[in-house]
Amino acid sequence: MDGWRRRWADRARTLGGAARSRTRRFWAGAQPTLRQLWWTEEPATSVTTVDRRFPEPLVVPAQGQVYVFLVRVTFTWSSETARPELFGWYVDYFQPQATQRLHRLAVRCSVEVPPHRPRELHTALSAALAEDDPPPWTYARGEVRFTCEPDVTVHLDERVRRLLQPYWEQRIALECERDLARRRSEYAQERDRRDPAEPGRTGGGRRNPPEPGLTGESRPTGESRPAGEPARPSEGTSAARRGPRPGTPAEAFMPLEPLLPPPAPRPAPGQRPRSLPPDEPRPHKP
């Protein structure tokens, strides 16, 4: 009985040693594969949530406390620690504080600005935001932190807009007329540079083509002229040209018809008329 137990104990020790050695070899070979399969948790990345809000325009008094300015603002909210489902609730909680902060700054800048100069208020408000209270503004509640960046524009009071509308309409019309006159002058100068004045032109304008029947050619003496043909100038005269165009300044100084000789003085009663020399022109009789 003792021998049987001894044999089974020796066999069990032999099998246990073989199993332990196989297990160690298996574990050594399986470790690289198990390292690839191990779960590794990545560090949480911060996500920035951004939202824009457009509240009602802020009404601030202008100089004289009669008219007002309308300050329109856009708030850009951002946070890296707020959960997305609670982001809107935090914005609604912090926005009244940001609106009151901007309203105090706008009132301080607008009380000395005339009501018809919104650009001056916008410049003063932008300078105050950059120097006195530079954005982004920071708000915190517990571990949650928010940043706010305001973007402002200034608009006129509707009553001031109605008063200024006729003035600006007249000013725009005058500027349009001035631009039109300037462009006309530029086009005229460009035309003069492109087509310089030549001898024989009237007032620097273009030369008109000669009219039919007014060329320098003359018909031989004694040759009959067909009926309806206009008379041609005599031989030896220069070619006739048209006068200046209607409406040009030269037309006011050039007569449209030849000048007539002055009438001769009438003789006194009982006095014989003076005889005229043969080369002196006779008075014109209407």
Secondary structure, 3 states (H helix, E strand, C coil): CHHHHHHHHHHHHHHHHHHHHHHHHHHHHHHHHHHHHCCCCCCCCCCCEEEEECCCCEEEECCCCCCEEEEEEEEEEEECCCCHHHHHHHHHHHHHHHHHHHHHHHHHHHCCCCCCCHHHHHHHHHHHHHHCCCCCEEEEECCEEEEEEEEEEEECCHHHHHHHHHHHHHHHHHHHHHHHHHHHHHHHHHHHHHCCCCCCCCCCCCCCCCCCCCCCCCCCCCCCCCCCCCCCCCCCCCCCCCCCCCCCHHHHCCCCCCCCCCCCCCCCCCCCCCCCCCCCCCCCCC
